[in-house]
Amino acid sequence: MFKEKPKETVEARWISLADKLEELNSNYAEGKGYSFVRYVILHLRSGNIKAAKNACHTEIDKFRGVPEIKKLITQKPFEPGENYPWKISDEFERKKQERLKQEK
């Protein structure tokens, strides 16, 4: 499927993110976590960041049920201004909240 890089060549920030995701993911599915999150973790640990991002886009609907994981993923592997999977829905929600404030 993909060739794993030696751990010493994977950037520490990706290993750190994978560790945080693993910790959060363990709160779900009776401690086993969700497979779609484990898939992202696997790619982060292997240094294949593009595949990790693609997995987020592919499983976009499933991340709605894990908001703290979604938030962490949005902040870390995706660079500012980059199209992360939830960008459109987040922007829609932000504009909706602004309209509600203006109506009050």
Buried (B, 14 or more C-beta within 10 A) or exposed (E): EEEEEEEEEBEEEBBEBBEBBBEBBEEBEEEEBBEBBBBBBBBBBBBBBEBBBBBBEBBBEBBEEBEEBBBBBBEBBBEEEEEBBBEEEBEEEEEEEEEEEEEE
